[in-house]
Amino acid sequence: MEYHFINEFRRGGNMLDKPPHTTDITEQTEHNIHSANTNYNFLSRNYKHKINAYLSGQFIYRQSYYGTQRDPNAYGTTADNSMMGGVQYSYSSERFLFMPSVVTTGVELNYNTMSDEMLGYNRKLDQEVNTKSTFLQNEWKNAAWSILTGVRLDKHNLIKKAILSPRINIRYAPTPLVVLRGGYSTGFRAPQAFDEDLHITAVGGEVSIIQLSPGLKPEYSQTVSISADLYKAFGPVETNLLIEGFYTHLKDVFLLEEIGKDPQGNLLKERRNGSGAVVKGVNIEGKIAPGRKFQLQMGGTIQESMYNKPESWSNNPNVDPQRKMFRTPDIYGYFTATCTPTEAFNISLSGVYTGPMLVQHFAGYIPEDTEFRTPGFFDSTIKLAYNFFATDKTTWQLNGGVQNILNSFQKDFDRGPLRDAGYMYGPSLPRTFFAGIKLTM
């Protein structure tokens, strides 16, 4: 059994030493988060029967202020409580039809209550949702083949009919050095308010509020993927190459559209269903290990994320509807390299590349809503660590390094009380130096 408690305070804006309602612009939250989980496992003496029962919960209480222009009515409170529990049963068979198999079945219940109140913005939300689920799957597996088929049935209290979600995954290894995989899966998102819908963003000296469309329908997804995993040794050098293709179709995709202003002059955005969307692409990853002292891993993805039809996001007549999904770069990648010259000394170098992407920029600091294509960013970090072995079980570590070595960082932030607080992209930190001490016992 585990229990965790987190108290978190965040604040952004100006006049940080003043109460929020006496500033030009402030976004502030304080969270008290309680979470706990427990589980029970049973395994029979012949290892054929396995039972797993689990229960977890998370209880969040948030006090917030999202306001501009010294607004005294921008305070709010949120209570978001979730619980999940279920039971799984697995049976291992030496042969079922044509191959050894493991069949798994179970039931699960997800329950959530959310109460959000911001009286200054005339917003009061009381939502109670639950999902009752049952599932059945079977995995046939031997040295060369693995075939997993399964189905899940979900009944969400905000959706009239139960939703059946099948999936299948196949693995074939003609040799130990070649592994081929293919899969198909389905999923859905319920037409409910999520935590991100409660976030209020300051825009143009006012605030932006998200509301759900009265006719919001579930979002459905279907995904197909294929991959080849290749292994090869060149003398002492071990290598691995993964090539993967993926295709996801979204039906009734969720999107946000600016629909005007409320009686108080606040910007309204509505979460509604779009025409649909397709996300497809290719991912390539590689690993090289010349020996125990050096390892390199890298990967890159090329993808396209497009709506089926151009979708409106602004009520500005000068902004055309857009097919391209916002904040979805067409190319991105990463690398990590570790070098251990001695048992005590370690060097690690890593980097993340995010390609250009389309972002929204709302009026306020700028005269009217517009779209902007960001530049690409390469965020690299180096860390040096040295271990002092005090005893067999105690180790002190001194470490230090630089995050975002090249200072690849956004340079066109909005300023002042009329800024669009959501107009942020790229790495979260500029060039940052760090140092630390770590004790392991």
C-alpha positions in Angstrom: 0.0 0.0 0.0 1.3 3.5 -0.9 0.2 7.0 0.1 1.5 10.3 -1.3 0.8 13.9 -0.5 1.8 16.9 -2.7 1.4 20.6 -2.0 2.2 22.7 -5.0 2.1 26.5 -5.5 2.5 28.2 -8.8 2.2 31.8 -9.8 2.9 33.8 -12.9 2.2 37.4 -14.0 3.5 40.7 -12.5 3.8 42.3 -9.1 4.5 38.9 -7.6 4.8 40.4 -4.1 1.2 41.8 -4.2 -2.1 40.0 -3.7 -3.4 38.6 -7.1 -6.4 41.0 -7.3 -4.1 44.0 -7.0 -2.0 43.2 -10.1 -2.3 43.8 -13.8 -2.3 40.0 -14.6 -1.9 36.9 -12.5 -2.4 33.2 -13.0 -2.0 31.4 -9.6 -2.8 27.9 -8.4 -2.3 26.0 -5.1 -2.9 22.3 -5.1 -3.3 19.8 -2.3 -3.1 16.3 -3.8 -3.7 13.1 -1.8 -3.1 9.8 -3.6 -3.1 6.2 -2.4 -3.2 2.7 -3.9 -3.2 -0.9 -2.8 -3.3 -4.2 -4.5 -3.4 -8.0 -3.8 -1.8 -10.7 -5.9 -2.4 -14.5 -5.8 -0.4 -17.1 -7.7 -1.3 -20.8 -7.6 1.3 -23.4 -6.8 1.4 -24.7 -10.3 1.7 -21.1 -11.7 -1.4 -21.5 -13.9 -3.8 -19.3 -12.0 -3.1 -15.7 -11.2 -5.4 -13.1 -9.5 -4.7 -9.4 -9.2 -7.1 -7.0 -7.3 -6.3 -3.3 -7.1 -7.7 -0.1 -5.8 -6.4 3.5 -6.1 -7.7 7.0 -5.5 -6.6 10.6 -6.0 -8.2 13.6 -4.3 -7.3 17.1 -5.5 -8.3 20.4 -4.0 -7.2 23.5 -5.8 -7.5 27.2 -5.1 -6.9 29.4 -8.1 -6.8 33.0 -9.4 -7.0 33.7 -13.1 -7.5 37.4 -13.7 -6.4 40.7 -15.2 -6.9 44.4 -14.6 -7.1 44.0 -10.8 -10.2 41.8 -10.9 -11.3 40.9 -7.4 -13.8 38.3 -8.7 -11.3 35.9 -10.4 -10.8 33.5 -7.5 -12.0 29.9 -7.8 -11.9 26.5 -6.1 -11.9 23.1 -7.6 -12.3 19.6 -6.1 -11.4 16.7 -8.4 -11.7 13.3 -6.9 -11.1 10.0 -8.7 -11.2 6.3 -7.8 -10.4 3.2 -9.7 -10.7 -0.4 -8.7 -10.7 -3.8 -10.5 -10.0 -7.5 -10.5 -8.0 -9.5 -13.1 -7.8 -13.2 -13.6 -5.2 -15.0 -15.8 -4.9 -18.6 -16.7 -1.8 -20.1 -18.4 -2.3 -23.1 -20.6 0.4 -25.3 -22.1 -1.6 -25.5 -25.3 -4.8 -23.8 -26.4 -5.9 -24.6 -30.0 -2.5 -24.3 -31.6 0.0 -22.8 -29.1 0.7 -22.1 -25.5 -1.5 -19.2 -24.3 -2.4 -16.9 -21.4 -6.1 -15.9 -21.2 -6.9 -12.8 -19.1 -10.3 -11.4 -18.1 -11.4 -8.9 -15.6 -13.7 -6.0 -14.6 -12.9 -2.4 -13.7 -14.7 0.6 -12.3 -13.6 4.2 -12.8 -15.4 7.0 -10.8 -14.8 10.7 -10.8 -16.5 13.7 -9.3 -15.5 17.2 -10.2 -16.8 20.5 -8.6 -15.5 23.7 -10.0 -16.7 27.2 -8.9 -15.6 30.6 -10.1 -18.5 32.9 -9.1 -16.8 36.0 -10.6 -17.1 34.4 -14.1 -20.6 32.8 -13.4 -19.1 29.4 -13.8 -20.2 26.5 -11.6 -19.6 22.9 -12.7 -20.7 19.8 -10.9 -19.8 16.7 -12.8 -20.1 13.0 -11.8 -18.9 10.4 -14.3 -18.3 6.7 -14.0 -17.1 4.0 -16.5 -17.9 0.3 -15.9 -15.6 -2.0 -17.9 -15.0 -5.6 -18.6 -12.3 -7.1 -20.9 -11.1 -10.4 -22.3 -7.9 -11.2 -24.1 -5.8 -14.2 -25.1 -2.1 -14.2 -25.9 -0.6 -17.1 -27.8 3.2 -17.1 -27.5 6.3 -19.2 -28.4 9.8 -18.3 -29.5 8.9 -17.2 -33.0 5.3 -16.0 -32.7 3.1 -13.9 -30.3 -0.6 -13.3 -31.2 -2.6 -11.2 -28.8 -6.3 -10.6 -29.4 -8.6 -8.8 -27.0 -11.8 -6.9 -26.6 -12.9 -4.3 -24.0 -16.5 -3.3 -23.3 -17.0 0.2 -21.6 -20.2 1.7 -20.4 -19.8 5.4 -19.6 -22.7 7.1 -17.9 -22.6 10.1 -20.3 -22.8 7.9 -23.4 -26.0 6.1 -24.2 -24.6 2.9 -25.6 -21.7 0.7 -24.4 -18.6 0.9 -26.5 -16.8 -2.2 -27.8 -13.0 -1.7 -28.4 -11.2 -4.6 -30.1 -7.4 -4.9 -30.6 -4.9 -7.3 -32.0 -1.1 -7.4 -31.9 1.1 -9.9 -33.8 4.8 -10.5 -33.3 6.9 -12.7 -35.6 10.6 -13.4 -35.1 12.0 -15.4 -38.0 15.4 -15.2 -36.3 16.5 -13.9 -32.9 17.9 -10.9 -34.7 14.8 -9.9 -36.5 11.4 -9.1 -34.9 8.4 -8.0 -36.9 5.3 -6.5 -35.3 1.9 -5.3 -36.4 -1.1 -4.1 -34.5 -4.6 -2.6 -34.6 -6.4 -0.9 -31.7 -9.4 1.3 -31.0 -10.3 3.8 -28.3 -12.5 6.7 -27.3 -12.7 9.9 -25.3 -16.0 10.7 -23.5 -17.8 14.0 -23.9 -17.0 15.2 -20.5 -15.1 18.1 -18.9 -11.4 17.4 -18.2 -9.0 19.2 -15.9 -7.5 21.1 -18.9 -10.9 22.5 -19.7 -11.0 24.3 -16.3 -7.8 26.3 -17.1 -8.5 29.9 -17.7 -6.0 31.8 -19.8 -5.4 35.6 -19.7 -5.8 37.1 -23.2 -5.9 40.8 -24.1 -6.5 42.0 -20.6 -9.5 39.6 -20.2 -9.7 35.9 -19.8 -10.4 33.0 -22.0 -13.0 30.4 -20.8 -13.6 26.9 -22.2 -17.1 25.5 -22.4 -18.5 22.2 -23.7 -20.8 22.2 -26.7 -24.3 20.9 -25.7 -24.1 18.4 -28.5 -20.6 17.1 -27.9 -20.2 13.5 -29.0 -17.5 11.0 -28.1 -14.2 11.0 -30.0 -13.3 7.7 -31.5 -9.9 6.5 -32.7 -8.5 3.6 -34.8 -4.8 3.0 -35.0 -2.7 0.7 -37.2 1.0 0.2 -36.7 3.7 -2.0 -38.2 7.4 -2.2 -37.2 10.7 -4.1 -37.8 13.2 -4.5 -34.9 16.7 -5.4 -36.2 19.7 -6.5 -34.1 23.3 -6.9 -35.4 26.7 -7.3 -33.7 29.8 -6.0 -35.5 32.5 -7.6 -33.4 32.2 -6.1 -29.9 29.8 -3.4 -31.1 26.1 -4.1 -30.5 23.5 -2.3 -32.6 19.7 -2.1 -32.8 17.5 -0.4 -35.4 13.7 0.0 -35.1 11.6 1.2 -38.0 7.9 1.8 -37.3 5.0 3.2 -39.3 1.7 4.3 -37.7 -1.7 5.6 -38.9 -4.5 6.9 -36.6 -7.9 8.0 -37.7 -9.9 10.2 -35.4 -13.7 10.4 -35.8 -15.6 13.3 -34.3 -12.2 14.7 -33.1 -12.3 17.2 -30.2 -11.3 20.8 -31.0 -11.6 24.3 -29.7 -13.3 27.2 -31.5 -13.6 30.8 -30.5 -17.3 31.7 -30.5 -17.4 35.2 -29.1 -17.6 36.8 -25.7 -19.8 36.4 -22.6 -21.8 39.3 -21.1 -18.7 40.2 -19.0 -16.5 40.5 -22.1 -14.5 37.3 -21.5 -13.4 35.3 -24.5 -15.4 32.1 -25.0 -13.9 29.0 -26.6 -16.2 26.0 -27.2 -15.0 22.4 -27.3 -16.9 20.8 -30.1 -16.6 17.9 -32.6 -14.7 18.4 -35.8 -14.9 16.7 -39.1 -12.3 14.1 -38.2 -8.5 13.9 -38.4 -5.7 11.6 -39.5 -2.3 11.3 -37.8 0.3 9.3 -39.7 4.0 8.9 -39.9 7.2 7.0 -39.6 9.5 6.6 -36.5 13.1 5.4 -36.6 15.2 4.6 -33.5 18.7 3.2 -33.2 21.1 2.1 -30.5 24.8 1.6 -30.5 26.8 0.1 -27.7 30.6 -0.3 -28.5 31.1 -1.6 -25.0 30.0 -1.1 -21.4 31.7 2.3 -21.2 29.7 4.0 -24.0 26.1 3.8 -25.3 24.3 6.0 -27.8 20.5 5.9 -28.5 18.8 8.2 -31.0 15.4 8.5 -32.8 13.4 10.6 -35.1 9.8 10.9 -36.2 8.3 12.3 -39.4 4.5 12.7 -39.2 1.5 14.5 -40.6 -1.5 15.6 -38.5 -4.4 16.9 -40.5 -8.1 17.5 -40.1 -10.3 16.0 -42.8 -11.7 19.5 -43.5 -10.5 23.0 -42.7 -11.6 23.9 -39.1 -12.3 27.3 -37.7 -10.6 28.4 -34.5 -11.1 32.2 -34.5 -14.1 34.4 -35.1 -11.8 36.9 -36.9 -12.9 36.9 -40.6 -9.3 37.5 -41.6 -8.3 34.1 -40.2 -9.0 31.3 -42.6 -10.0 27.8 -41.3 -7.0 25.5 -40.9 -6.6 21.8 -41.7 -3.2 21.5 -40.0 -3.4 20.5 -36.3 -1.8 23.1 -34.1 1.2 22.4 -32.0 2.0 19.2 -33.9 5.5 19.4 -35.5 6.1 17.4 -38.7 9.5 16.3 -37.4 11.0 15.7 -34.0 13.7 13.5 -32.5 16.0 12.9 -29.6 19.4 11.4 -28.6 21.0 10.2 -25.4 24.7 9.3 -25.0 26.3 8.0 -21.8 30.1 7.5 -21.2 31.5 5.9 -18.1 35.3 6.2 -18.3 35.7 4.8 -14.8 33.4 3.2 -12.3 33.1 6.4 -10.4 32.8 9.0 -13.2 29.9 9.3 -15.6 29.2 11.7 -18.5 25.8 12.0 -20.1 24.7 14.1 -23.1 21.2 14.3 -24.4 19.1 16.4 -26.8 15.6 16.9 -28.0 14.8 18.4 -31.4 11.3 19.9 -32.0 10.6 20.9 -35.6 8.6 23.9 -36.7 4.9 23.9 -35.9 1.8 26.0 -36.3 0.6 27.8 -33.1 -2.3 30.2 -32.4 -1.7 33.8 -31.2 -4.7 35.6 -29.9 -5.3 39.3 -30.1 -4.3 41.6 -27.2 -0.7 42.3 -27.3 -1.0 42.0 -31.1 -3.9 43.7 -33.0 -5.8 40.5 -34.2 -5.8 36.8 -34.0 -3.2 35.1 -36.2 -1.3 31.9 -36.9 2.5 31.6 -36.5 4.9 29.0 -37.7 7.6 28.6 -35.0 11.2 27.9 -35.7 12.8 24.5 -34.8 14.4 24.1 -31.4 17.3 21.9 -30.3 17.4 21.5 -26.5 20.6 19.8 -25.4 21.9 19.0 -21.9 25.2 17.7 -20.5 25.7 16.3 -17.0 28.8 15.2 -15.2 28.6 13.0 -12.1 31.3 11.6 -9.8 30.5 8.9 -7.2 32.3 8.6 -3.8 31.9 5.1 -2.4 31.8 5.7 1.3 30.9 2.1 2.2 29.6 -0.9 0.4 26.0 0.4 0.7 26.5 4.2 0.9 27.4 6.4 -2.1 27.8 10.1 -2.3 27.4 11.7 -5.8 28.5 15.2 -6.9 26.9 16.3 -10.2 26.5 19.3 -12.3 25.9 20.4 -15.9 24.1 22.7 -18.3 20.6 22.5 -19.6 19.7 23.9 -23.0 23.4 24.4 -23.9 22.6 26.3 -27.1 20.0 28.6 -25.4 17.4 27.5 -28.0 14.5 29.4 -26.6 11.4 31.4 -27.6 12.3 35.0 -28.3 8.9 36.7 -29.0 7.0 36.4 -25.7 4.0 38.8 -25.4 4.5 41.4 -22.7 2.3 43.4 -20.4 -1.2 43.0 -19.1 -2.7 42.6 -22.6 -0.5 39.6 -23.5 -1.8 36.1 -24.6 -0.6 34.0 -21.6 -1.0 30.8 -23.7 1.4 32.0 -26.5 4.3 29.9 -25.4 6.2 27.3 -27.3 9.6 25.5 -27.4 11.8 24.5 -24.5 10.6 25.4 -21.0 13.9 26.7 -19.8 16.7 28.9 -21.3 20.3 28.0 -20.8 20.5 26.8 -17.1 23.4 25.7 -15.0 22.8 23.2 -12.3 24.7 21.3 -9.5 23.6 18.7 -7.0 24.5 16.3 -4.3 22.9 12.8 -4.1 23.1 10.3 -1.3 22.3 6.6 -2.0 22.0 4.1 0.9 
